[in-house]
Amino acid sequence: MSTIGYDSWAVDLAEVGAVYPFQGSEGLMVVLGVIFWIGWHRIQFVREGEHLQKAKNIGDKEKITSLLEKY
């Protein structure tokens, strides 16, 4: 069963034409992928920084200081 009209792939593919979707847009896809990748890491960096800052400010600072001074 063939959805593109070819019963066999034993032909010259140069004459067939595109054999996969979005042919010719590989460069654009790479650029978009790199932008997404860098953006994702930037978002994660900011979110983790905020989380660590909140964790740093949790608790009673005087009590923590007094407990640390015991050691």
HUMOKA-V746219 format. One record per pair of residues at least 6 apart in sequence whose ideal C-beta (glycine too) atoms are under 6 Angstrom apart, sorted by the first residue. I is the first residue (numbers start at 1). J is the second residue. D is the distance in Angstrom with one decimal. If there is no record, write none. Layout:
BEGIN
i=(I	I)
j=(J	J)
d=(D	D)
END
This chain:
BEGIN
none
END
